[in-house]
């Protein structure tokens, strides 16, 4: 089993920064992908940013140039540095880890950006 625990969310003003963390523990082998998704009530969960085992990253257009995804393999931790936050970034942010045959989710962390 794999456990993912997110932290770092909160209430900030527009233009501020936050850094989300996702600590992974358990039986972690052959990670293919780790990523951050977000979800607003009543809408589908959407990919924000992802990073492959080879270190390749991809970003949703709406965060390019503002958010940076990174990972510390030694600590099994995934990060999302969020700069220039906008009210429309308000959502619950979820960490996702994919290994061969399985996909795991964290419990989510709320990010609220006030105007």
LINNOR-V397670 format. One record per run of one state. SS is the DSSP state (helix for helix, strand for strand, loop for the rest). FROM is the first residue (numbers start at 1). TO is the last residue. If there is no record, write none. Layout:
ss=SS from=FROM to=TO
ss=SS from=FROM to=TO
This chain:
ss=loop from=1 to=1
ss=strand from=2 to=7
ss=loop from=8 to=9
ss=strand from=10 to=13
ss=loop from=14 to=17
ss=strand from=18 to=26
ss=loop from=27 to=30
ss=strand from=31 to=39
ss=loop from=40 to=45
ss=strand from=46 to=52
ss=loop from=53 to=56
ss=strand from=57 to=59
ss=loop from=60 to=60
ss=helix from=61 to=63
ss=loop from=64 to=66
ss=strand from=67 to=72
ss=loop from=73 to=76
ss=strand from=77 to=82
ss=loop from=83 to=86
ss=helix from=87 to=89
ss=loop from=90 to=90
ss=strand from=91 to=99
ss=loop from=100 to=101
ss=strand from=102 to=105
ss=loop from=106 to=108
ss=strand from=109 to=114
ss=loop from=115 to=115
